[in-house]
Amino acid sequence: MTVTETDIAGTKLPTTVEHVLTLDCPEGPGIVHAVSGFLLENGCDIIDNKQFGDRAEGHFYMRVHFVSEGDESTLDALRSSFAPVADKFGMRWQLERQGSKRKVLIMVSKFGHCLNDLLFRARIGELPVEVVAVVSNHQDHRGLVEWHGIPFHHIPVTADTKPEAEAKLMDLVDGLDVELVVLARYMQVLSDELTRKLDGRAINIHHSFLPSFKGAKPYHQAYARGVKTVGATAHYVNAELDEGPIIAQQVVEVDHTFGPEDLVAAGRDTECKALSNAVRWHCEGRVILQGNRTVVLR
């Protein structure tokens, strides 16, 4: 985000640019001092800071939203200047312009509620994303996607054509410089090879009844068991089906008055909210992946 302001006398004030620095590293003394000192030395002002020291694991996490004078070229200079600080503490880090939109590819099958929710939130600017394509193994949602002015790609998948279908998908991911793949109720299991290629940049959504209610019609199974909560989990995709590192969860209470279709409706709402939160937090640089866990600096 770049801002140019004018004071009361009409004098043009310096242009400012907002950035987000996200980092993690082994826990140790002096990390916050080094980061804040770097920002001070470079004339930056902190707008928001979130940090967490995991004493059990000996690891430190930090996200700093700050503003500096300059223009779009300032980012490269700040990155270059921060590199020695990061090297000193063994940091994994990213420094991005605040508000920059991530290129996102959405995958969907026949259930369209999460797709529709993401497209709407992207359209009104609630999510910092640019949806560059939608891929589906069915044609059901072509009209909705094209109404939003987004390219729709129909890639059918069978057991025999799965390798070819995944190759087409990766061609799109690479060709469009996709930064995040979102499985918005995409009902095909990705191969281990594909999950490795998309490690840390693919998010999936599923109902939180797993593993209790696997297979078809989980909400009907839940109704038969008299469940008292309905929920959903958004997580990173890995080789373990529906067991990747969790980013966001939503739960709503239900009771005996909820029939199967009522549970389905409640489940749709939790799925949409959990997935949109996960996408937003990932794209805002709030999620740091550490093994099978995530730290979300909200």
Order of alpha helices (4+ residues) and beta strands (2+ residues): beta-beta-alpha-beta-beta-alpha-beta-beta-alpha-beta-alpha-beta-alpha-beta-alpha-beta-alpha-beta-beta-alpha-beta-beta
